[in-house]
Structure formats: C-alpha cells, structure tokens
Amino acid sequence: MKGSDDKGKFILTNREREVFELLVQDKTTREIAKELYISEKTVRNHISNVMQKLNVKGRSQAVVELIRLGELKI
C-alpha cells in the first residue's frame, strides 16, 4: 500500500540519537549531560523514551536493539 512504507523513517529523534551515540562510547549520564548541555534528568528521560519506544528493559538492551535495527553504529 502506498504511504505505509516505513523505510527511511528513523525511530530516534536527533537528540535521542546523540544520547545513545555517547552511551555506546561508555559515557556516564553526567558526561552525556555535560557534553550535550542538558541536565542529567533530560538524558535519563531520553533513554527512558527510547526504551519505551523499543519495548525493552534497560539501556544495554536498547543499544542492542538499535544496532540491530540499523539506528546505531558502533
């Protein structure tokens, strides 16, 4: 059906992607917050939102799933 093609649609917002790209570099919540000029709470919210979108429990599961989906490169 036309218009229902999901190809090219990214799951992550730009900010969520930035957070997870830093997360896979083994950065802490505090380091990510500092680097992106946002609060630690905001970093945690982004991570939570992504985990909810992917229906996973935990950051590492989210990372694995994002890599599997081609959303994240390591």
mmCIF file as gemmi writes it, N, C-alpha and C atoms, coordinates in Angstrom:
data_model
loop_
_atom_site.group_PDB
_atom_site.id
_atom_site.type_symbol
_atom_site.label_atom_id
_atom_site.label_alt_id
_atom_site.label_comp_id
_atom_site.label_asym_id
_atom_site.label_entity_id
_atom_site.label_seq_id
_atom_site.pdbx_PDB_ins_code
_atom_site.Cartn_x
_atom_site.Cartn_y
_atom_site.Cartn_z
_atom_site.occupancy
_atom_site.B_iso_or_equiv
_atom_site.pdbx_formal_charge
_atom_site.auth_seq_id
_atom_site.auth_asym_id
_atom_site.pdbx_PDB_model_num
ATOM 1 N N . MET Axp A 1 ? 0.827 -1.178 0 1 0 ? 1 A 1
ATOM 2 C CA . MET Axp A 1 ? 0 0 0 1 0 ? 1 A 1
ATOM 3 C C . MET Axp A 1 ? 0.877 1.249 0 1 0 ? 1 A 1
ATOM 4 N N . LYS Axp A 2 ? 0.544 2.182 -0.788 1 0 ? 2 A 1
ATOM 5 C CA . LYS Axp A 2 ? 1.332 3.408 -0.871 1 0 ? 2 A 1
ATOM 6 C C . LYS Axp A 2 ? 1.163 4.241 0.403 1 0 ? 2 A 1
ATOM 7 N N . GLY Axp A 3 ? 2.276 4.783 0.845 1 0 ? 3 A 1
ATOM 8 C CA . GLY Axp A 3 ? 2.223 5.624 2.041 1 0 ? 3 A 1
ATOM 9 C C . GLY Axp A 3 ? 2.44 4.866 3.337 1 0 ? 3 A 1
ATOM 10 N N . SER Axp A 4 ? 2.441 3.55 3.284 1 0 ? 4 A 1
ATOM 11 C CA . SER Axp A 4 ? 2.637 2.795 4.529 1 0 ? 4 A 1
ATOM 12 C C . SER Axp A 4 ? 4.05 2.212 4.617 1 0 ? 4 A 1
ATOM 13 N N . ASP Axp A 5 ? 4.925 2.686 3.768 1 0 ? 5 A 1
ATOM 14 C CA . ASP Axp A 5 ? 6.3 2.196 3.757 1 0 ? 5 A 1
ATOM 15 C C . ASP Axp A 5 ? 7.098 2.855 4.881 1 0 ? 5 A 1
ATOM 16 N N . ASP Axp A 6 ? 7.658 2.039 5.756 1 0 ? 6 A 1
ATOM 17 C CA . ASP Axp A 6 ? 8.402 2.559 6.904 1 0 ? 6 A 1
ATOM 18 C C . ASP Axp A 6 ? 9.871 2.796 6.607 1 0 ? 6 A 1
ATOM 19 N N . LYS Axp A 7 ? 10.33 2.433 5.437 1 0 ? 7 A 1
ATOM 20 C CA . LYS Axp A 7 ? 11.748 2.607 5.109 1 0 ? 7 A 1
ATOM 21 C C . LYS Axp A 7 ? 12.106 4.086 5.129 1 0 ? 7 A 1
ATOM 22 N N . GLY Axp A 8 ? 13.277 4.355 5.714 1 0 ? 8 A 1
ATOM 23 C CA . GLY Axp A 8 ? 13.724 5.744 5.756 1 0 ? 8 A 1
ATOM 24 C C . GLY Axp A 8 ? 13.182 6.51 6.945 1 0 ? 8 A 1
ATOM 25 N N . LYS Axp A 9 ? 12.326 5.892 7.714 1 0 ? 9 A 1
ATOM 26 C CA . LYS Axp A 9 ? 11.808 6.544 8.921 1 0 ? 9 A 1
ATOM 27 C C . LYS Axp A 9 ? 12.66 6.115 10.099 1 0 ? 9 A 1
ATOM 28 N N . PHE Axp A 10 ? 13.211 7.09 10.781 1 0 ? 10 A 1
ATOM 29 C CA . PHE Axp A 10 ? 14.04 6.772 11.925 1 0 ? 10 A 1
ATOM 30 C C . PHE Axp A 10 ? 13.2 6.724 13.188 1 0 ? 10 A 1
ATOM 31 N N . ILE Axp A 11 ? 13.55 5.817 14.053 1 0 ? 11 A 1
ATOM 32 C CA . ILE Axp A 11 ? 12.856 5.661 15.324 1 0 ? 11 A 1
ATOM 33 C C . ILE Axp A 11 ? 13.265 6.783 16.277 1 0 ? 11 A 1
ATOM 34 N N . LEU Axp A 12 ? 14.543 7.111 16.25 1 0 ? 12 A 1
ATOM 35 C CA . LEU Axp A 12 ? 15.093 8.071 17.205 1 0 ? 12 A 1
ATOM 36 C C . LEU Axp A 12 ? 14.964 9.507 16.734 1 0 ? 12 A 1
ATOM 37 N N . THR Axp A 13 ? 14.775 10.405 17.682 1 0 ? 13 A 1
ATOM 38 C CA . THR Axp A 13 ? 14.905 11.835 17.372 1 0 ? 13 A 1
ATOM 39 C C . THR Axp A 13 ? 16.409 12.12 17.294 1 0 ? 13 A 1
ATOM 40 N N . ASN Axp A 14 ? 16.774 13.256 16.769 1 0 ? 14 A 1
ATOM 41 C CA . ASN Axp A 14 ? 18.197 13.613 16.68 1 0 ? 14 A 1
ATOM 42 C C . ASN Axp A 14 ? 18.847 13.604 18.058 1 0 ? 14 A 1
ATOM 43 N N . ARG Axp A 15 ? 18.144 14.139 19.044 1 0 ? 15 A 1
ATOM 44 C CA . ARG Axp A 15 ? 18.703 14.228 20.391 1 0 ? 15 A 1
ATOM 45 C C . ARG Axp A 15 ? 18.866 12.842 21.009 1 0 ? 15 A 1
ATOM 46 N N . GLU Axp A 16 ? 17.867 11.98 20.828 1 0 ? 16 A 1
ATOM 47 C CA . GLU Axp A 16 ? 17.978 10.616 21.35 1 0 ? 16 A 1
ATOM 48 C C . GLU Axp A 16 ? 19.172 9.903 20.718 1 0 ? 16 A 1
ATOM 49 N N . ARG Axp A 17 ? 19.362 10.132 19.437 1 0 ? 17 A 1
ATOM 50 C CA . ARG Axp A 17 ? 20.5 9.528 18.737 1 0 ? 17 A 1
ATOM 51 C C . ARG Axp A 17 ? 21.815 10.016 19.344 1 0 ? 17 A 1
ATOM 52 N N . GLU Axp A 18 ? 21.915 11.331 19.59 1 0 ? 18 A 1
ATOM 53 C CA . GLU Axp A 18 ? 23.13 11.89 20.2 1 0 ? 18 A 1
ATOM 54 C C . GLU Axp A 18 ? 23.398 11.242 21.556 1 0 ? 18 A 1
ATOM 55 N N . VAL Axp A 19 ? 22.355 11.096 22.354 1 0 ? 19 A 1
ATOM 56 C CA . VAL Axp A 19 ? 22.494 10.496 23.683 1 0 ? 19 A 1
ATOM 57 C C . VAL Axp A 19 ? 23.007 9.065 23.562 1 0 ? 19 A 1
ATOM 58 N N . PHE Axp A 20 ? 22.403 8.285 22.664 1 0 ? 20 A 1
ATOM 59 C CA . PHE Axp A 20 ? 22.799 6.883 22.545 1 0 ? 20 A 1
ATOM 60 C C . PHE Axp A 20 ? 24.17 6.719 21.898 1 0 ? 20 A 1
ATOM 61 N N . GLU Axp A 21 ? 24.536 7.637 21.015 1 0 ? 21 A 1
ATOM 62 C CA . GLU Axp A 21 ? 25.886 7.567 20.431 1 0 ? 21 A 1
ATOM 63 C C . GLU Axp A 21 ? 26.94 7.777 21.512 1 0 ? 21 A 1
ATOM 64 N N . LEU Axp A 22 ? 26.652 8.634 22.462 1 0 ? 22 A 1
ATOM 65 C CA . LEU Axp A 22 ? 27.578 8.855 23.579 1 0 ? 22 A 1
ATOM 66 C C . LEU Axp A 22 ? 27.521 7.689 24.564 1 0 ? 22 A 1
ATOM 67 N N . LEU Axp A 23 ? 26.34 7.136 24.724 1 0 ? 23 A 1
ATOM 68 C CA . LEU Axp A 23 ? 26.158 5.998 25.624 1 0 ? 23 A 1
ATOM 69 C C . LEU Axp A 23 ? 26.994 4.797 25.178 1 0 ? 23 A 1
ATOM 70 N N . VAL Axp A 24 ? 27.024 4.537 23.881 1 0 ? 24 A 1
ATOM 71 C CA . VAL Axp A 24 ? 27.815 3.394 23.397 1 0 ? 24 A 1
ATOM 72 C C . VAL Axp A 24 ? 29.315 3.662 23.493 1 0 ? 24 A 1
ATOM 73 N N . GLN Axp A 25 ? 29.69 4.92 23.718 1 0 ? 25 A 1
ATOM 74 C CA . GLN Axp A 25 ? 31.101 5.238 23.942 1 0 ? 25 A 1
ATOM 75 C C . GLN Axp A 25 ? 31.438 5.119 25.431 1 0 ? 25 A 1
ATOM 76 N N . ASP Axp A 26 ? 30.534 4.501 26.166 1 0 ? 26 A 1
ATOM 77 C CA . ASP Axp A 26 ? 30.731 4.24 27.592 1 0 ? 26 A 1
ATOM 78 C C . ASP Axp A 26 ? 30.741 5.503 28.443 1 0 ? 26 A 1
ATOM 79 N N . LYS Axp A 27 ? 30.02 6.52 27.999 1 0 ? 27 A 1
ATOM 80 C CA . LYS Axp A 27 ? 29.929 7.761 28.777 1 0 ? 27 A 1
ATOM 81 C C . LYS Axp A 27 ? 28.843 7.606 29.839 1 0 ? 27 A 1
ATOM 82 N N . THR Axp A 28 ? 29.045 8.263 30.955 1 0 ? 28 A 1
ATOM 83 C CA . THR Axp A 28 ? 28.052 8.244 32.029 1 0 ? 28 A 1
ATOM 84 C C . THR Axp A 28 ? 26.951 9.25 31.712 1 0 ? 28 A 1
ATOM 85 N N . THR Axp A 29 ? 25.86 9.135 32.456 1 0 ? 29 A 1
ATOM 86 C CA . THR Axp A 29 ? 24.754 10.091 32.311 1 0 ? 29 A 1
ATOM 87 C C . THR Axp A 29 ? 25.268 11.512 32.501 1 0 ? 29 A 1
ATOM 88 N N . ARG Axp A 30 ? 26.119 11.699 33.517 1 0 ? 30 A 1
ATOM 89 C CA . ARG Axp A 30 ? 26.669 13.023 33.816 1 0 ? 30 A 1
ATOM 90 C C . ARG Axp A 30 ? 27.516 13.554 32.653 1 0 ? 30 A 1
ATOM 91 N N . GLU Axp A 31 ? 28.368 12.683 32.089 1 0 ? 31 A 1
ATOM 92 C CA . GLU Axp A 31 ? 29.227 13.094 30.968 1 0 ? 31 A 1
ATOM 93 C C . GLU Axp A 31 ? 28.394 13.446 29.727 1 0 ? 31 A 1
ATOM 94 N N . ILE Axp A 32 ? 27.362 12.67 29.483 1 0 ? 32 A 1
ATOM 95 C CA . ILE Axp A 32 ? 26.477 12.936 28.333 1 0 ? 32 A 1
ATOM 96 C C . ILE Axp A 32 ? 25.786 14.285 28.522 1 0 ? 32 A 1
ATOM 97 N N . ALA Axp A 33 ? 25.269 14.511 29.716 1 0 ? 33 A 1
ATOM 98 C CA . ALA Axp A 33 ? 24.578 15.771 30.033 1 0 ? 33 A 1
ATOM 99 C C . ALA Axp A 33 ? 25.5 16.965 29.795 1 0 ? 33 A 1
ATOM 100 N N . LYS Axp A 34 ? 26.728 16.839 30.288 1 0 ? 34 A 1
ATOM 101 C CA . LYS Axp A 34 ? 27.713 17.916 30.16 1 0 ? 34 A 1
ATOM 102 C C . LYS Axp A 34 ? 28.043 18.192 28.687 1 0 ? 34 A 1
ATOM 103 N N . GLU Axp A 35 ? 28.26 17.113 27.951 1 0 ? 35 A 1
ATOM 104 C CA . GLU Axp A 35 ? 28.645 17.243 26.547 1 0 ? 35 A 1
ATOM 105 C C . GLU Axp A 35 ? 27.532 17.84 25.682 1 0 ? 35 A 1
ATOM 106 N N . LEU Axp A 36 ? 26.267 17.507 26.011 1 0 ? 36 A 1
ATOM 107 C CA . LEU Axp A 36 ? 25.14 17.984 25.204 1 0 ? 36 A 1
ATOM 108 C C . LEU Axp A 36 ? 24.485 19.239 25.789 1 0 ? 36 A 1
ATOM 109 N N . TYR Axp A 37 ? 25.033 19.731 26.905 1 0 ? 37 A 1
ATOM 110 C CA . TYR Axp A 37 ? 24.49 20.927 27.571 1 0 ? 37 A 1
ATOM 111 C C . TYR Axp A 37 ? 23.024 20.744 27.955 1 0 ? 37 A 1
ATOM 112 N N . ILE Axp A 38 ? 22.709 19.581 28.509 1 0 ? 38 A 1
ATOM 113 C CA . ILE Axp A 38 ? 21.365 19.311 29.012 1 0 ? 38 A 1
ATOM 114 C C . ILE Axp A 38 ? 21.515 18.718 30.418 1 0 ? 38 A 1
ATOM 115 N N . SER Axp A 39 ? 20.418 18.633 31.149 1 0 ? 39 A 1
ATOM 116 C CA . SER Axp A 39 ? 20.504 18.09 32.518 1 0 ? 39 A 1
ATOM 117 C C . SER Axp A 39 ? 20.581 16.563 32.487 1 0 ? 39 A 1
ATOM 118 N N . GLU Axp A 40 ? 21.067 16.012 33.59 1 0 ? 40 A 1
ATOM 119 C CA . GLU Axp A 40 ? 21.137 14.55 33.715 1 0 ? 40 A 1
ATOM 120 C C . GLU Axp A 40 ? 19.736 13.954 33.638 1 0 ? 40 A 1
ATOM 121 N N . LYS Axp A 41 ? 18.778 14.672 34.202 1 0 ? 41 A 1
ATOM 122 C CA . LYS Axp A 41 ? 17.377 14.219 34.168 1 0 ? 41 A 1
ATOM 123 C C . LYS Axp A 41 ? 16.903 14.109 32.717 1 0 ? 41 A 1
ATOM 124 N N . THR Axp A 42 ? 17.256 15.076 31.895 1 0 ? 42 A 1
ATOM 125 C CA . THR Axp A 42 ? 16.868 15.06 30.484 1 0 ? 42 A 1
ATOM 126 C C . THR Axp A 42 ? 17.509 13.874 29.769 1 0 ? 42 A 1
ATOM 127 N N . VAL Axp A 43 ? 18.763 13.603 30.084 1 0 ? 43 A 1
ATOM 128 C CA . VAL Axp A 43 ? 19.455 12.443 29.497 1 0 ? 43 A 1
ATOM 129 C C . VAL Axp A 43 ? 18.689 11.174 29.858 1 0 ? 43 A 1
ATOM 130 N N . ARG Axp A 44 ? 18.348 11.042 31.136 1 0 ? 44 A 1
ATOM 131 C CA . ARG Axp A 44 ? 17.608 9.848 31.582 1 0 ? 44 A 1
ATOM 132 C C . ARG Axp A 44 ? 16.242 9.759 30.906 1 0 ? 44 A 1
ATOM 133 N N . ASN Axp A 45 ? 15.596 10.911 30.713 1 0 ? 45 A 1
ATOM 134 C CA . ASN Axp A 45 ? 14.298 10.924 30.026 1 0 ? 45 A 1
ATOM 135 C C . ASN Axp A 45 ? 14.438 10.429 28.589 1 0 ? 45 A 1
ATOM 136 N N . HIS Axp A 46 ? 15.462 10.889 27.892 1 0 ? 46 A 1
ATOM 137 C CA . HIS Axp A 46 ? 15.688 10.438 26.513 1 0 ? 46 A 1
ATOM 138 C C . HIS Axp A 46 ? 15.898 8.927 26.471 1 0 ? 46 A 1
ATOM 139 N N . ILE Axp A 47 ? 16.705 8.432 27.399 1 0 ? 47 A 1
ATOM 140 C CA . ILE Axp A 47 ? 16.987 6.993 27.439 1 0 ? 47 A 1
ATOM 141 C C . ILE Axp A 47 ? 15.699 6.222 27.734 1 0 ? 47 A 1
ATOM 142 N N . SER Axp A 48 ? 14.921 6.716 28.686 1 0 ? 48 A 1
ATOM 143 C CA . SER Axp A 48 ? 13.643 6.1 29.035 1 0 ? 48 A 1
ATOM 144 C C . SER Axp A 48 ? 12.686 6.069 27.847 1 0 ? 48 A 1
ATOM 145 N N . ASN Axp A 49 ? 12.604 7.189 27.153 1 0 ? 49 A 1
ATOM 146 C CA . ASN Axp A 49 ? 11.708 7.281 25.989 1 0 ? 49 A 1
ATOM 147 C C . ASN Axp A 49 ? 12.084 6.256 24.936 1 0 ? 49 A 1
ATOM 148 N N . VAL Axp A 50 ? 13.373 6.12 24.681 1 0 ? 50 A 1
ATOM 149 C CA . VAL Axp A 50 ? 13.845 5.161 23.67 1 0 ? 50 A 1
ATOM 150 C C . VAL Axp A 50 ? 13.531 3.735 24.127 1 0 ? 50 A 1
ATOM 151 N N . MET Axp A 51 ? 13.768 3.448 25.397 1 0 ? 51 A 1
ATOM 152 C CA . MET Axp A 51 ? 13.481 2.105 25.91 1 0 ? 51 A 1
ATOM 153 C C . MET Axp A 51 ? 11.992 1.792 25.759 1 0 ? 51 A 1
ATOM 154 N N . GLN Axp A 52 ? 11.155 2.793 25.974 1 0 ? 52 A 1
ATOM 155 C CA . GLN Axp A 52 ? 9.71 2.623 25.817 1 0 ? 52 A 1
ATOM 156 C C . GLN Axp A 52 ? 9.349 2.378 24.345 1 0 ? 52 A 1
ATOM 157 N N . LYS Axp A 53 ? 9.914 3.174 23.45 1 0 ? 53 A 1
ATOM 158 C CA . LYS Axp A 53 ? 9.662 3.006 22.013 1 0 ? 53 A 1
ATOM 159 C C . LYS Axp A 53 ? 10.011 1.6 21.546 1 0 ? 53 A 1
ATOM 160 N N . LEU Axp A 54 ? 11.122 1.088 22.07 1 0 ? 54 A 1
ATOM 161 C CA . LEU Axp A 54 ? 11.626 -0.218 21.639 1 0 ? 54 A 1
ATOM 162 C C . LEU Axp A 54 ? 11.038 -1.375 22.455 1 0 ? 54 A 1
ATOM 163 N N . ASN Axp A 55 ? 10.324 -1.017 23.52 1 0 ? 55 A 1
ATOM 164 C CA . ASN Axp A 55 ? 9.745 -2.009 24.42 1 0 ? 55 A 1
ATOM 165 C C . ASN Axp A 55 ? 10.819 -2.931 25.01 1 0 ? 55 A 1
ATOM 166 N N . VAL Axp A 56 ? 11.882 -2.315 25.525 1 0 ? 56 A 1
ATOM 167 C CA . VAL Axp A 56 ? 12.961 -3.078 26.153 1 0 ? 56 A 1
ATOM 168 C C . VAL Axp A 56 ? 13.162 -2.597 27.585 1 0 ? 56 A 1
ATOM 169 N N . LYS Axp A 57 ? 13.796 -3.437 28.376 1 0 ? 57 A 1
ATOM 170 C CA . LYS Axp A 57 ? 14.084 -3.088 29.766 1 0 ? 57 A 1
ATOM 171 C C . LYS Axp A 57 ? 15.59 -2.939 29.913 1 0 ? 57 A 1
ATOM 172 N N . GLY Axp A 58 ? 16.05 -1.719 29.954 1 0 ? 58 A 1
ATOM 173 C CA . GLY Axp A 58 ? 17.47 -1.494 30.185 1 0 ? 58 A 1
ATOM 174 C C . GLY Axp A 58 ? 18.179 -0.865 29.001 1 0 ? 58 A 1
ATOM 175 N N . ARG Axp A 59 ? 19.202 -0.115 29.343 1 0 ? 59 A 1
ATOM 176 C CA . ARG Axp A 59 ? 19.983 0.619 28.343 1 0 ? 59 A 1
ATOM 177 C C . ARG Axp A 59 ? 20.686 -0.309 27.373 1 0 ? 59 A 1
ATOM 178 N N . SER Axp A 60 ? 21.283 -1.371 27.912 1 0 ? 60 A 1
ATOM 179 C CA . SER Axp A 60 ? 22.062 -2.26 27.037 1 0 ? 60 A 1
ATOM 180 C C . SER Axp A 60 ? 21.151 -2.965 26.032 1 0 ? 60 A 1
ATOM 181 N N . GLN Axp A 61 ? 19.963 -3.356 26.469 1 0 ? 61 A 1
ATOM 182 C CA . GLN Axp A 61 ? 19.002 -3.96 25.547 1 0 ? 61 A 1
ATOM 183 C C . GLN Axp A 61 ? 18.606 -2.969 24.462 1 0 ? 61 A 1
ATOM 184 N N . ALA Axp A 62 ? 18.426 -1.721 24.851 1 0 ? 62 A 1
ATOM 185 C CA . ALA Axp A 62 ? 18.066 -0.671 23.892 1 0 ? 62 A 1
ATOM 186 C C . ALA Axp A 62 ? 19.182 -0.504 22.864 1 0 ? 62 A 1
ATOM 187 N N . VAL Axp A 63 ? 20.422 -0.496 23.327 1 0 ? 63 A 1
ATOM 188 C CA . VAL Axp A 63 ? 21.567 -0.354 22.423 1 0 ? 63 A 1
ATOM 189 C C . VAL Axp A 63 ? 21.608 -1.51 21.428 1 0 ? 63 A 1
ATOM 190 N N . VAL Axp A 64 ? 21.461 -2.728 21.941 1 0 ? 64 A 1
ATOM 191 C CA . VAL Axp A 64 ? 21.488 -3.917 21.081 1 0 ? 64 A 1
ATOM 192 C C . VAL Axp A 64 ? 20.398 -3.82 20.012 1 0 ? 64 A 1
ATOM 193 N N . GLU Axp A 65 ? 19.214 -3.436 20.435 1 0 ? 65 A 1
ATOM 194 C CA . GLU Axp A 65 ? 18.077 -3.338 19.51 1 0 ? 65 A 1
ATOM 195 C C . GLU Axp A 65 ? 18.297 -2.237 18.472 1 0 ? 65 A 1
ATOM 196 N N . LEU Axp A 66 ? 18.835 -1.106 18.89 1 0 ? 66 A 1
ATOM 197 C CA . LEU Axp A 66 ? 19.095 -0.001 17.961 1 0 ? 66 A 1
ATOM 198 C C . LEU Axp A 66 ? 20.137 -0.393 16.918 1 0 ? 66 A 1
ATOM 199 N N . ILE Axp A 67 ? 21.126 -1.158 17.335 1 0 ? 67 A 1
ATOM 200 C CA . ILE Axp A 67 ? 22.151 -1.636 16.397 1 0 ? 67 A 1
ATOM 201 C C . ILE Axp A 67 ? 21.515 -2.611 15.413 1 0 ? 67 A 1
ATOM 202 N N . ARG Axp A 68 ? 20.698 -3.513 15.95 1 0 ? 68 A 1
ATOM 203 C CA . ARG Axp A 68 ? 20.019 -4.499 15.113 1 0 ? 68 A 1
ATOM 204 C C . ARG Axp A 68 ? 19.138 -3.815 14.056 1 0 ? 68 A 1
ATOM 205 N N . LEU Axp A 69 ? 18.488 -2.737 14.46 1 0 ? 69 A 1
ATOM 206 C CA . LEU Axp A 69 ? 17.592 -2.015 13.551 1 0 ? 69 A 1
ATOM 207 C C . LEU Axp A 69 ? 18.346 -1.077 12.601 1 0 ? 69 A 1
ATOM 208 N N . GLY Axp A 70 ? 19.646 -0.97 12.799 1 0 ? 70 A 1
ATOM 209 C CA . GLY Axp A 70 ? 20.441 -0.084 11.951 1 0 ? 70 A 1
ATOM 210 C C . GLY Axp A 70 ? 20.331 1.375 12.341 1 0 ? 70 A 1
ATOM 211 N N . GLU Axp A 71 ? 19.808 1.637 13.532 1 0 ? 71 A 1
ATOM 212 C CA . GLU Axp A 71 ? 19.656 3.02 14.014 1 0 ? 71 A 1
ATOM 213 C C . GLU Axp A 71 ? 20.942 3.543 14.622 1 0 ? 71 A 1
ATOM 214 N N . LEU Axp A 72 ? 21.805 2.616 15.02 1 0 ? 72 A 1
ATOM 215 C CA . LEU Axp A 72 ? 23.007 2.997 15.746 1 0 ? 72 A 1
ATOM 216 C C . LEU Axp A 72 ? 24.171 2.182 15.212 1 0 ? 72 A 1
ATOM 217 N N . LYS Axp A 73 ? 25.299 2.859 15.036 1 0 ? 73 A 1
ATOM 218 C CA . LYS Axp A 73 ? 26.522 2.173 14.591 1 0 ? 73 A 1
ATOM 219 C C . LYS Axp A 73 ? 27.517 2.196 15.74 1 0 ? 73 A 1
ATOM 220 N N . ILE Axp A 74 ? 28.27 1.118 15.873 1 0 ? 74 A 1
ATOM 221 C CA . ILE Axp A 74 ? 29.293 1.122 16.924 1 0 ? 74 A 1
ATOM 222 C C . ILE Axp A 74 ? 30.677 0.917 16.313 1 0 ? 74 A 1
